[in-house]
């Protein structure tokens, strides 16, 4: 069992299903990505901590299209449309929802692979998910929108960041303090999407 640290107990006290909420909170504090009235696409939304935090920031006029392989572990707020599916082979329901609600102001991806314990394999799987998230950002973000994607650090991150730089005015690398010390995860933050489709 993982060590239950400060952020684990803080999440329990504040009624979030997972400590990951504090990663998004740190990202938002630093880069001001969440604003009232936004439409957000969230990939890898379960158990729902990011959804709860985002809903507070976007208010009653915002909307979140959330997707995950697993169900949300929260009571779904009314601003949230949740679809259970695999984004690497999206369902017709998800594709139709994307078309209906895009373009989005923000695409969030906290997706992570089922880890194997084999470092190179896990890094490759994480990169594949990041590439998938980038596909959705590239196709469904509005001009000037932002993109946040989790990825396990490897040498491939350098090339992935270069690719993102072709589409965003700035691409930042960020490691939240609330990430576990032993974790290899980092976040790439694409700011001000410049390519429209």
MDTraj code that builds the backbone (N, CA, C; nanometers):
import mdtraj as md
import numpy as np

residues = "UNK UNK UNK UNK UNK UNK UNK UNK UNK UNK UNK UNK UNK UNK UNK UNK UNK UNK UNK UNK UNK UNK UNK UNK UNK UNK UNK UNK UNK UNK UNK UNK UNK UNK UNK UNK UNK UNK UNK UNK UNK UNK UNK UNK UNK UNK UNK UNK UNK UNK UNK UNK UNK UNK UNK UNK UNK UNK UNK UNK UNK UNK UNK UNK UNK UNK UNK UNK UNK UNK UNK UNK UNK UNK UNK UNK UNK UNK UNK UNK UNK UNK UNK UNK UNK UNK UNK UNK UNK UNK UNK UNK UNK UNK UNK UNK UNK UNK UNK UNK UNK UNK UNK UNK UNK UNK UNK UNK UNK UNK UNK UNK UNK UNK UNK UNK UNK UNK UNK UNK UNK UNK UNK UNK UNK UNK UNK UNK UNK UNK UNK UNK UNK UNK UNK UNK UNK UNK UNK UNK UNK UNK UNK UNK UNK UNK UNK UNK UNK UNK UNK UNK UNK UNK UNK UNK UNK UNK UNK UNK UNK UNK UNK UNK UNK UNK UNK UNK UNK UNK UNK UNK UNK UNK UNK UNK UNK UNK UNK UNK UNK UNK UNK UNK UNK UNK UNK UNK UNK UNK UNK UNK UNK UNK UNK UNK UNK".split()
xyz = np.array([
    [0.0842, -0.1201, 0.0000],
    [0.0000, 0.0000, 0.0000],
    [0.0878, 0.1253, 0.0000],
    [0.0491, 0.2234, -0.0791],
    [0.1258, 0.3474, -0.0854],
    [0.1210, 0.4220, 0.0472],
    [0.2278, 0.4897, 0.0760],
    [0.2325, 0.5736, 0.1961],
    [0.1289, 0.6843, 0.1838],
    [0.0514, 0.7039, 0.2873],
    [-0.0527, 0.8074, 0.2855],
    [0.0076, 0.9365, 0.3400],
    [0.0293, 1.0303, 0.2499],
    [0.1018, 1.1515, 0.2860],
    [0.0079, 1.2687, 0.3141],
    [0.0672, 1.3853, 0.3312],
    [-0.0052, 1.5088, 0.3616],
    [-0.1195, 1.5334, 0.2629],
    [-0.0914, 1.5169, 0.1324],
    [-0.1923, 1.5498, 0.0305],
    [-0.3065, 1.4487, 0.0290],
    [-0.2769, 1.3255, 0.0649],
    [-0.3814, 1.2235, 0.0757],
    [-0.4842, 1.2655, 0.1814],
    [-0.4353, 1.3028, 0.2999],
    [-0.5250, 1.3406, 0.4089],
    [-0.5938, 1.4746, 0.3822],
    [-0.5232, 1.5649, 0.3156],
    [-0.5826, 1.6942, 0.2777],
    [-0.7005, 1.6725, 0.1818],
    [-0.6832, 1.5819, 0.0853],
    [-0.7909, 1.5505, -0.0092],
    [-0.9118, 1.4918, 0.0640],
    [-0.8866, 1.4033, 0.1600],
    [-0.9968, 1.3446, 0.2371],
    [-1.0732, 1.4524, 0.3140],
    [-0.9977, 1.5433, 0.3773],
    [-1.0599, 1.6515, 0.4546],
    [-1.1445, 1.7424, 0.3659],
    [-1.0984, 1.7664, 0.2442],
    [-1.1646, 1.8618, 0.1547],
    [-1.2606, 1.7938, 0.0567],
    [-1.2873, 1.6647, 0.0814],
    [-1.3866, 1.5877, 0.0047],
    [-1.3541, 1.5725, -0.1437],
    [-1.2272, 1.5531, -0.1734],
    [-1.1862, 1.5170, -0.3090],
    [-1.1513, 1.3675, -0.3087],
    [-1.1859, 1.2947, -0.4142],
    [-1.1581, 1.1509, -0.4149],
    [-1.0110, 1.1144, -0.4313],
    [-0.9281, 1.2093, -0.4758],
    [-0.7858, 1.1781, -0.4939],
    [-0.6993, 1.3018, -0.4726],
    [-0.5753, 1.2789, -0.4338],
    [-0.4799, 1.3868, -0.4067],
    [-0.4369, 1.4605, -0.5330],
    [-0.4672, 1.4039, -0.6495],
    [-0.4279, 1.4650, -0.7775],
    [-0.4856, 1.6049, -0.7965],
    [-0.5908, 1.6376, -0.7212],
    [-0.6519, 1.7709, -0.7336],
    [-0.5499, 1.8817, -0.7087],
    [-0.4538, 1.8552, -0.6203],
    [-0.3587, 1.9611, -0.5840],
    [-0.2562, 1.9866, -0.6945],
    [-0.2388, 1.8887, -0.7826],
    [-0.1536, 1.9114, -0.9002],
    [-0.2198, 2.0138, -0.9923],
    [-0.3491, 1.9931, -1.0185],
    [-0.4216, 2.0880, -1.1031],
    [-0.4279, 2.2257, -1.0375],
    [-0.4484, 2.2274, -0.9070],
    [-0.4524, 2.3544, -0.8333],
    [-0.3215, 2.4313, -0.8499],
    [-0.2090, 2.3608, -0.8386],
    [-0.0785, 2.4255, -0.8564],
    [-0.0591, 2.4756, -0.9993],
    [-0.1000, 2.3946, -1.0957],
    [-0.0886, 2.4339, -1.2364],
    [-0.1727, 2.5581, -1.2632],
    [-0.2951, 2.5586, -1.2113],
    [-0.3850, 2.6720, -1.2316],
    [-0.3308, 2.7979, -1.1642],
    [-0.2755, 2.7829, -1.0449],
    [-0.2204, 2.8980, -0.9732],
    [-0.1050, 2.9615, -1.0512],
    [-0.0226, 2.8768, -1.1131],
    [0.0946, 2.9260, -1.1847],
    [0.0618, 2.9793, -1.3248],
    [-0.0314, 2.9123, -1.3941],
    [-0.0552, 2.9463, -1.5345],
    [-0.1939, 3.0046, -1.5643],
    [-0.2802, 3.0155, -1.4627],
    [-0.4143, 3.0763, -1.4771],
    [-0.4919, 3.0181, -1.5953],
    [-0.5066, 2.8869, -1.5951],
    [-0.5708, 2.8208, -1.7095],
    [-0.7226, 2.8083, -1.6963],
    [-0.7742, 2.8180, -1.5735],
    [-0.9180, 2.7981, -1.5511],
    [-0.9879, 2.9309, -1.5287],
    [-1.0962, 2.9522, -1.6053],
    [-1.1694, 3.0790, -1.5960],
    [-1.3197, 3.0537, -1.6043],
    [-1.3953, 3.1482, -1.5555],
    [-1.5414, 3.1360, -1.5548],
    [-1.5947, 3.1216, -1.6969],
    [-1.6940, 3.0343, -1.7106],
    [-1.7634, 3.0192, -1.8381],
    [-1.6938, 2.9334, -1.9422],
    [-1.5791, 2.8749, -1.9074],
    [-1.5049, 2.7952, -2.0048],
    [-1.5745, 2.6642, -2.0404],
    [-1.5422, 2.6167, -2.1622],
    [-1.5745, 2.4796, -2.2011],
    [-1.4434, 2.4015, -2.1967],
    [-1.4457, 2.2882, -2.1250],
    [-1.3245, 2.2091, -2.1019],
    [-1.3458, 2.0663, -2.1502],
    [-1.2438, 2.0121, -2.2143],
    [-1.2388, 1.8699, -2.2449],
    [-1.1400, 1.8072, -2.1477],
    [-1.1869, 1.7116, -2.0680],
    [-1.0980, 1.6455, -1.9716],
    [-1.0851, 1.4969, -2.0037],
    [-0.9628, 1.4569, -2.0348],
    [-0.9316, 1.3185, -2.0696],
    [-0.8703, 1.2499, -1.9484],
    [-0.9239, 1.1320, -1.9132],
    [-0.8754, 1.0632, -1.7933],
    [-0.9321, 1.1262, -1.6683],
    [-1.0636, 1.1436, -1.6667],
    [-1.1301, 1.2234, -1.5632],
    [-1.1552, 1.1521, -1.4312],
    [-1.1564, 1.0187, -1.4312],
    [-1.1823, 0.9447, -1.3070],
    [-1.0597, 0.9526, -1.2139],
    [-1.0814, 0.9603, -1.0834],
    [-1.2086, 0.9464, -1.0112],
    [-1.2946, 1.0731, -1.0047],
    [-1.2390, 1.1891, -1.0414],
    [-1.3228, 1.3085, -1.0471],
    [-1.2721, 1.4299, -0.9722],
    [-1.1530, 1.4218, -0.9138],
    [-1.1011, 1.5363, -0.8375],
    [-1.0810, 1.6600, -0.9248],
    [-1.0249, 1.6392, -1.0449],
    [-1.0038, 1.7535, -1.1346],
    [-1.1373, 1.8130, -1.1784],
    [-1.2358, 1.7264, -1.1998],
    [-1.3703, 1.7730, -1.2375],
    [-1.4258, 1.8652, -1.1296],
    [-1.4191, 1.8224, -1.0033],
    [-1.4732, 1.9024, -0.8932],
    [-1.4032, 2.0379, -0.8821],
    [-1.2710, 2.0368, -0.8953],
    [-1.1954, 2.1627, -0.8859],
    [-1.2306, 2.2541, -1.0032],
    [-1.2355, 2.1976, -1.1239],
    [-1.2626, 2.2786, -1.2432],
    [-1.4014, 2.3407, -1.2397],
    [-1.4988, 2.2633, -1.1921],
    [-1.6372, 2.3134, -1.1850],
    [-1.6454, 2.4387, -1.0979],
    [-1.5705, 2.4389, -0.9874],
    [-1.5702, 2.5566, -0.8991],
    [-1.5168, 2.6793, -0.9721],
    [-1.4196, 2.6581, -1.0610],
    [-1.3564, 2.7699, -1.1307],
    [-1.4368, 2.8197, -1.2513],
    [-1.5042, 2.7299, -1.3211],
    [-1.5759, 2.7713, -1.4428],
    [-1.7168, 2.8226, -1.4129],
    [-1.7701, 2.7871, -1.2958],
    [-1.9014, 2.8377, -1.2576],
    [-2.0162, 2.7713, -1.3320],
    [-2.1363, 2.8235, -1.3080],
    [-2.2575, 2.7584, -1.3602],
    [-2.2717, 2.7682, -1.5115],
    [-2.2031, 2.8636, -1.5740],
    [-2.2144, 2.8809, -1.7193],
    [-2.1090, 2.8027, -1.7974],
    [-2.0172, 2.7364, -1.7265],
    [-1.9149, 2.6566, -1.7937],
    [-1.9644, 2.5169, -1.8247],
    [-1.8797, 2.4404, -1.8940],
    [-1.9153, 2.3036, -1.9302],
    [-1.7887, 2.2187, -1.9338],
    [-1.7993, 2.0962, -1.8859],
    [-1.6880, 2.0014, -1.8933],
    [-1.7362, 1.8746, -1.9634],
    [-1.6690, 1.8389, -2.0723],
    [-1.6896, 1.7084, -2.1339],
    [-1.5785, 1.6198, -2.0802],
    [-1.6156, 1.5238, -1.9971],
    [-1.5187, 1.4397, -1.9272],
    [-1.5292, 1.2964, -1.9790],
    [-1.4135, 1.2309, -1.9922],
    [-1.4121, 1.0944, -2.0450],
    [-1.3082, 1.0112, -1.9697],
    [-1.3406, 0.8837, -1.9492],
    [-1.2467, 0.7923, -1.8839],
    [-1.2931, 0.6488, -1.9088],
    [-1.1998, 0.5563, -1.8936],
    [-1.2331, 0.4135, -1.8997],
    [-1.3174, 0.3717, -1.7793],
    [-1.2982, 0.4440, -1.6673],
    [-1.3672, 0.4119, -1.5424],
    [-1.4708, 0.5181, -1.5088],
    [-1.5704, 0.4781, -1.4317],
    [-1.6752, 0.5713, -1.3891],
    [-1.6179, 0.6770, -1.2946],
    [-1.6830, 0.7919, -1.2883],
    [-1.6493, 0.8928, -1.1886],
    [-1.6909, 0.8427, -1.0505],
    [-1.6146, 0.8798, -0.9487],
    [-1.6468, 0.8396, -0.8113],
    [-1.7077, 0.9557, -0.7334],
    [-1.7652, 1.0484, -0.8051],
    [-1.8263, 1.1664, -0.7441],
    [-1.9692, 1.1785, -0.7955],
    [-2.0470, 1.2587, -0.7246],
    [-2.1788, 1.2942, -0.7778],
    [-2.1545, 1.3936, -0.8899],
    [-2.2000, 1.3639, -1.0090],
    [-2.1688, 1.4434, -1.1267],
    [-2.2352, 1.5805, -1.1214],
    [-2.1559, 1.6893, -1.1222],
    [-2.2145, 1.8230, -1.1261],
    [-2.2918, 1.8457, -1.2558],
    [-2.3887, 1.9372, -1.2533],
    [-2.4758, 1.9550, -1.3699],
    [-2.4031, 2.0140, -1.4910],
    [-2.2866, 2.0754, -1.4688],
    [-2.2102, 2.1320, -1.5814],
    [-2.1276, 2.0256, -1.6530],
    [-2.1361, 1.9002, -1.6069],
    [-2.0472, 1.7950, -1.6570],
    [-2.1234, 1.6923, -1.7412],
    [-2.0677, 1.6654, -1.8595],
    [-2.1131, 1.5541, -1.9424],
    [-2.0044, 1.4478, -1.9311],
    [-2.0391, 1.3315, -1.8803],
    [-1.9390, 1.2257, -1.8657],
    [-1.9694, 1.1111, -1.9610],
    [-1.8660, 1.0676, -2.0318],
    [-1.8792, 0.9541, -2.1238],
    [-1.7716, 0.8518, -2.0883],
    [-1.8154, 0.7306, -2.0678],
    [-1.7204, 0.6235, -2.0366],
    [-1.6766, 0.5561, -2.1667],
    [-1.5523, 0.5756, -2.2028],
    [-1.4987, 0.5104, -2.3223],
    [-1.3464, 0.5213, -2.3242],
    [-1.2870, 0.4535, -2.4204],
    [-1.1423, 0.4545, -2.4405],
    [-1.1115, 0.5603, -2.5468],
    [-1.0376, 0.6634, -2.5105],
    [-1.0118, 0.7712, -2.6069],
    [-0.9212, 0.7274, -2.7216],
    [-0.8510, 0.6142, -2.7046],
    [-0.7665, 0.5656, -2.8141],
    [-0.8491, 0.4937, -2.9217],
    [-0.9719, 0.4553, -2.8867],
    [-1.0669, 0.4023, -2.9861],
    [-1.2046, 0.4550, -2.9470],
    [-1.2269, 0.5844, -2.9712],
    [-1.3445, 0.6543, -2.9172],
    [-1.4784, 0.6005, -2.9671],
    [-1.5742, 0.6069, -2.8772],
    [-1.7103, 0.5650, -2.9111],
    [-1.7770, 0.6728, -2.9959],
    [-1.8815, 0.6332, -3.0663],
    [-1.9581, 0.7283, -3.1476],
    [-2.0188, 0.8368, -3.0586],
    [-2.0609, 0.7976, -2.9393],
    [-2.1187, 0.8942, -2.8443],
    [-2.0170, 1.0040, -2.8115],
    [-1.8907, 0.9645, -2.7881],
    [-1.7868, 1.0614, -2.7562],
    [-1.7548, 1.1499, -2.8766],
    [-1.7445, 1.0910, -2.9931],
    [-1.7160, 1.1688, -3.1149],
    [-1.8259, 1.2720, -3.1393],
    [-1.9501, 1.2309, -3.1232],
    [-2.0624, 1.3235, -3.1434],
    [-2.0613, 1.4364, -3.0414],
    [-2.0258, 1.4033, -2.9166],
    [-2.0187, 1.5055, -2.8108],
    [-1.9060, 1.6052, -2.8398],
    [-1.7932, 1.5554, -2.8888],
    [-1.6818, 1.6429, -2.9269],
    [-1.7262, 1.7426, -3.0339],
    [-1.7923, 1.6909, -3.1357],
    [-1.8384, 1.7763, -3.2460],
    [-1.9401, 1.8798, -3.1974],
    [-2.0273, 1.8358, -3.1088],
    [-2.1337, 1.9243, -3.0591],
    [-2.0796, 2.0382, -2.9731],
    [-1.9819, 2.0088, -2.8876],
    [-1.9402, 2.1061, -2.7863],
    [-1.8090, 2.1785, -2.8173],
    [-1.7354, 2.1340, -2.9175],
    [-1.6103, 2.2025, -2.9507],
    [-1.6401, 2.3325, -3.0266],
    [-1.5447, 2.4274, -3.0279],
    [-1.4094, 2.4165, -2.9731],
    [-1.4066, 2.4425, -2.8223],
    [-1.3031, 2.3884, -2.7568],
    [-1.2856, 2.4020, -2.6128],
    [-1.1797, 2.5073, -2.5820],
    [-1.1942, 2.5715, -2.4661],
    [-1.0950, 2.6696, -2.4200],
    [-0.9746, 2.6010, -2.3569],
    [-0.9973, 2.4775, -2.3088],
    [-0.8934, 2.4068, -2.2346],
    [-0.9101, 2.2566, -2.2542],
    [-0.7990, 2.1893, -2.2816],
    [-0.7972, 2.0433, -2.2830],
    [-0.7037, 1.9970, -2.1719],
    [-0.7565, 1.9142, -2.0823],
    [-0.6797, 1.8598, -1.9698],
    [-0.6629, 1.7104, -1.9885],
    [-0.5426, 1.6606, -1.9653],
    [-0.5211, 1.5159, -1.9685],
    [-0.4371, 1.4720, -1.8492],
    [-0.5003, 1.3965, -1.7612],
    [-0.4301, 1.3348, -1.6481],
    [-0.4203, 1.1841, -1.6726],
    [-0.4272, 1.1449, -1.7997],
    [-0.4245, 1.0021, -1.8331],
    [-0.2881, 0.9410, -1.7997],
    [-0.2923, 0.8195, -1.7494],
    [-0.1698, 0.7451, -1.7207],
    [-0.1935, 0.5989, -1.7560],
    [-0.0905, 0.5307, -1.8051],
    [-0.1081, 0.3898, -1.8399],
    [-0.1107, 0.3010, -1.7164],
    [-0.1616, 0.1811, -1.7325],
    [-0.1445, 0.0799, -1.6272],
    [0.0032, 0.0424, -1.6288],
    [0.0748, 0.0775, -1.5225],
    [0.2190, 0.0588, -1.5229],
    [0.2575, -0.0887, -1.5109],
    [0.3682, -0.1223, -1.5777],
    [0.4162, -0.2605, -1.5799],
    [0.5344, -0.2807, -1.4858],
    [0.5959, -0.1676, -1.4434],
    [0.7170, -0.1776, -1.3629],
    [0.8422, -0.1801, -1.4489],
    [0.8222, -0.1928, -1.5807],
    [0.9345, -0.1870, -1.6747],
    [0.9444, -0.0427, -1.7226],
    [1.0478, 0.0266, -1.6788],
    [1.0583, 0.1717, -1.6972],
    [1.0391, 0.2162, -1.8421],
    [1.1139, 0.1567, -1.9334],
    [1.1076, 0.1980, -2.0744],
    [0.9685, 0.1729, -2.1325],
    [0.9101, 0.0606, -2.0960],
    [0.7746, 0.0275, -2.1435],
    [0.6731, 0.1281, -2.0909],
    [0.6801, 0.1587, -1.9628],
    [0.5861, 0.2537, -1.9030],
    [0.6008, 0.3931, -1.9646],
    [0.7245, 0.4343, -1.9916],
    [0.7477, 0.5643, -2.0553],
    [0.6861, 0.5680, -2.1950],
    [0.7018, 0.4570, -2.2688],
    [0.6462, 0.4492, -2.4042],
    [0.4933, 0.4543, -2.4022],
    [0.4331, 0.3843, -2.3072],
    [0.2873, 0.3853, -2.2943],
    [0.2368, 0.5243, -2.2572],
    [0.3088, 0.5916, -2.1681],
    [0.2721, 0.7270, -2.1271],
    [0.2818, 0.8235, -2.2458],
    [0.3869, 0.8091, -2.3251],
    [0.4021, 0.8940, -2.4440],
    [0.2876, 0.8735, -2.5419],
    [0.2461, 0.7486, -2.5603],
    [0.1334, 0.7196, -2.6504],
    [0.0072, 0.7924, -2.6046],
    [-0.0186, 0.7909, -2.4746],
    [-0.1371, 0.8599, -2.4217],
    [-0.1241, 1.0115, -2.4385],
    [-0.0032, 1.0634, -2.4164],
    [0.0196, 1.2073, -2.4346],
    [-0.0018, 1.2466, -2.5810],
    [0.0431, 1.1621, -2.6726],
    [0.0225, 1.1867, -2.8166],
    [-0.1275, 1.1861, -2.8499],
    [-0.2005, 1.0940, -2.7868],
    [-0.3453, 1.0885, -2.8076],
    [-0.4118, 1.2162, -2.7576],
    [-0.3720, 1.2606, -2.6384],
    [-0.4273, 1.3849, -2.5824],
    [-0.3950, 1.5034, -2.6736],
    [-0.2734, 1.5044, -2.7278],
    [-0.2320, 1.6119, -2.8182],
    [-0.3169, 1.6122, -2.9449],
    [-0.3527, 1.4953, -2.9931],
    [-0.4414, 1.4855, -3.1096],
    [-0.5739, 1.5581, -3.0814],
    [-0.6316, 1.5316, -2.9633],
    [-0.7589, 1.5955, -2.9294],
    [-0.7418, 1.7467, -2.9123],
    [-0.6318, 1.7879, -2.8511],
    [-0.6066, 1.9317, -2.8361],
    [-0.5934, 1.9978, -2.9727],
    [-0.5200, 1.9351, -3.0612],
    [-0.4949, 1.9914, -3.1938],
    [-0.6218, 2.0034, -3.2766],
    [-0.7158, 1.9129, -3.2521],
    [-0.8380, 1.9117, -3.3324],
    [-0.9578, 1.9822, -3.2690],
    [-0.9549, 1.9994, -3.1364],
    [-1.0753, 2.0514, -3.0706],
    [-1.0530, 2.1736, -2.9823],
    [-0.9304, 2.2245, -2.9760],
    [-0.9047, 2.3488, -2.9022],
    [-0.9368, 2.4682, -2.9890],
    [-0.9844, 2.5731, -2.9264],
    [-1.0019, 2.6974, -3.0021],
    [-0.8707, 2.7754, -3.0025],
    [-0.8560, 2.8652, -3.0975],
    [-0.7366, 2.9481, -3.1042],
    [-0.7216, 3.0268, -2.9733],
    [-0.6019, 3.0241, -2.9166],
    [-0.5788, 3.0920, -2.7888],
    [-0.6033, 3.0036, -2.6688],
    [-0.6522, 2.8806, -2.6928],
    [-0.6806, 2.7883, -2.5838],
    [-0.5536, 2.7266, -2.5264],
    [-0.5701, 2.6545, -2.4150],
    [-0.4564, 2.5953, -2.3439],
    [-0.4715, 2.4438, -2.3309],
    [-0.3585, 2.3782, -2.3069],
    [-0.3528, 2.2321, -2.3032],
    [-0.2597, 2.1884, -2.1905],
    [-0.3074, 2.0975, -2.1063],
    [-0.2275, 2.0418, -1.9966],
    [-0.2245, 1.8910, -2.0132],
    [-0.1025, 1.8338, -2.0199],
    [-0.0919, 1.6891, -2.0394],
    [0.0135, 1.6294, -1.9469],
    [-0.0251, 1.5195, -1.8813],
    [0.0694, 1.4463, -1.7961],
    [0.1487, 1.3478, -1.8809],
    [0.2776, 1.3336, -1.8475],
    [0.3632, 1.2385, -1.9181],
    [0.4739, 1.1923, -1.8243],
    [0.5153, 1.0677, -1.8378],
    [0.6298, 1.0186, -1.7606],
    [0.7570, 1.0690, -1.8281],
    [0.8471, 1.1258, -1.7495],
    [0.9664, 1.1851, -1.8084],
    [1.0559, 1.0795, -1.8736],
    [1.1002, 1.1116, -1.9956],
    [1.1982, 1.0299, -2.0678],
    [1.2638, 1.1212, -2.1708],
    [1.3603, 1.0695, -2.2430],
    [1.4252, 1.1491, -2.3477],
    [1.3262, 1.1907, -2.4564],
    [1.2206, 1.1125, -2.4755],
    [1.1209, 1.1429, -2.5779],
    [1.0420, 1.2701, -2.5481],
    [1.0410, 1.3118, -2.4230],
    [0.9680, 1.4330, -2.3850],
    [1.0223, 1.5548, -2.4594],
    [1.1521, 1.5581, -2.4847],
    [1.2136, 1.6710, -2.5553],
    [1.1526, 1.6865, -2.6943],
    [1.1414, 1.5747, -2.7674],
    [1.0838, 1.5798, -2.9019],
    [0.9344, 1.6107, -2.8985],
    [0.8653, 1.5552, -2.7985],
    [0.7215, 1.5819, -2.7859],
    [0.6975, 1.7308, -2.7583],
    [0.7806, 1.7890, -2.6737],
    [0.7676, 1.9316, -2.6451],
    [0.7934, 2.0152, -2.7708],
    [0.8922, 1.9751, -2.8502],
    [0.9211, 2.0461, -2.9760],
    [0.8010, 2.0427, -3.0695],
    [0.7354, 1.9273, -3.0737],
    [0.6156, 1.9154, -3.1575],
    [0.5064, 2.0098, -3.1084],
    [0.4866, 2.0131, -2.9761],
    [0.3856, 2.1033, -2.9194],
    [0.4169, 2.2494, -2.9502],
    [0.5454, 2.2831, -2.9515],
    [0.5851, 2.4228, -2.9742],
    [0.5443, 2.4743, -3.1124],
    [0.5181, 2.3842, -3.2049],
    [0.4733, 2.4247, -3.3389],
    [0.3285, 2.4745, -3.3366],
    [0.2572, 2.4406, -3.2289],
    [0.1146, 2.4707, -3.2216],
    [0.0761, 2.5685, -3.1104],
    [0.1668, 2.5873, -3.0149],
    [0.1374, 2.6749, -2.9016],
    [0.2420, 2.7854, -2.8920],
    [0.1994, 2.9009, -2.8458],
    [0.2925, 3.0135, -2.8316],
    [0.4024, 2.9808, -2.7316],
    [0.3644, 2.9127, -2.6223],
    [0.4621, 2.8714, -2.5205],
    [0.4309, 2.7290, -2.4765],
    [0.5346, 2.6540, -2.4436],
    [0.5168, 2.5203, -2.3861],
    [0.6080, 2.5088, -2.2647],
    [0.5477, 2.4959, -2.1490],
    [0.6215, 2.4903, -2.0231],
    [0.6235, 2.3475, -1.9677],
    [0.7312, 2.3150, -1.8990],
    [0.7397, 2.1891, -1.8250],
    [0.7200, 2.2205, -1.6772],
    [0.6332, 2.1441, -1.6113],
    [0.6008, 2.1738, -1.4713],
    [0.5899, 2.0450, -1.3914],
    [0.6550, 2.0440, -1.2771],
    [0.6442, 1.9302, -1.1836],
    [0.5826, 1.9838, -1.0541],
    [0.4569, 1.9527, -1.0284],
    [0.3923, 2.0043, -0.9069],
    [0.4589, 1.9534, -0.7788],
    [0.4579, 2.0359, -0.6769],
    [0.5099, 1.9933, -0.5460],
    [0.4290, 1.8765, -0.4906],
    [0.3014, 1.8702, -0.5286],
    [0.2139, 1.7649, -0.4764],
    [0.2316, 1.6311, -0.5478],
    [0.3141, 1.6269, -0.6531],
    [0.3488, 1.4975, -0.7131],
    [0.4347, 1.4211, -0.6129],
    [0.4178, 1.2913, -0.6097],
    [0.4995, 1.2114, -0.5198],
    [0.6465, 1.2238, -0.5593],
    [0.7324, 1.2277, -0.4594],
    [0.8764, 1.2461, -0.4836],
    [0.9320, 1.1409, -0.5800],
    [0.8848, 1.0166, -0.5641],
    [0.9391, 0.9081, -0.6468],
    [0.8777, 0.9035, -0.7865],
    [0.7734, 0.9836, -0.8095],
    [0.7029, 0.9807, -0.9370],
    [0.7847, 1.0464, -1.0480],
    [0.7800, 0.9848, -1.1661],
    [0.8493, 1.0385, -1.2839],
    [0.7559, 1.1261, -1.3681],
    [0.6347, 1.1503, -1.3170],
    [0.5409, 1.2292, -1.3961],
    [0.5789, 1.3769, -1.3964],
    [0.5565, 1.4388, -1.5114],
    [0.5660, 1.5832, -1.5245],
    [0.4447, 1.6268, -1.6059],
    [0.4238, 1.7559, -1.6136],
    [0.3156, 1.8082, -1.6958],
    [0.3743, 1.9043, -1.7992],
    [0.3258, 1.8925, -1.9222],
    [0.3571, 1.9901, -2.0254],
    [0.2365, 2.0817, -2.0385],
    [0.2625, 2.2096, -2.0369],
    [0.1559, 2.3097, -2.0424],
    [0.1687, 2.3864, -2.1734],
    [0.0758, 2.3643, -2.2637],
    [0.0733, 2.4379, -2.3898],
    [-0.0161, 2.5601, -2.3746],
    [0.0419, 2.6772, -2.3923],
    [-0.0307, 2.8026, -2.3722],
    [-0.0540, 2.8748, -2.5055],
    [-0.1765, 2.9185, -2.5270],
    [-0.2170, 2.9976, -2.6441],
    [-0.1992, 2.9201, -2.7741],
    [-0.2940, 2.8335, -2.7973],
    [-0.2990, 2.7524, -2.9191],
    [-0.3049, 2.8440, -3.0412],
    [-0.2182, 2.8181, -3.1380],
    [-0.2060, 2.9084, -3.2526],
    [-0.2549, 2.8500, -3.3842],
    [-0.2663, 2.7198, -3.3906],
    [-0.3077, 2.6601, -3.5183],
    [-0.4549, 2.6263, -3.5153],
    [-0.5298, 2.6803, -3.6090],
    [-0.6713, 2.6436, -3.6181],
    [-0.6880, 2.5453, -3.7334],
    [-0.7882, 2.4582, -3.7195],
    [-0.8086, 2.3537, -3.8226],
    [-0.9205, 2.3925, -3.9166],
])
top = md.Topology()
chain = top.add_chain()
for i, resn in enumerate(residues, 1):
    res = top.add_residue(resn, chain, resSeq=i)
    for name in ("N", "CA", "C"):
        top.add_atom(name, md.element.get_by_symbol(name[0]), res)
traj = md.Trajectory(xyz[None], top)
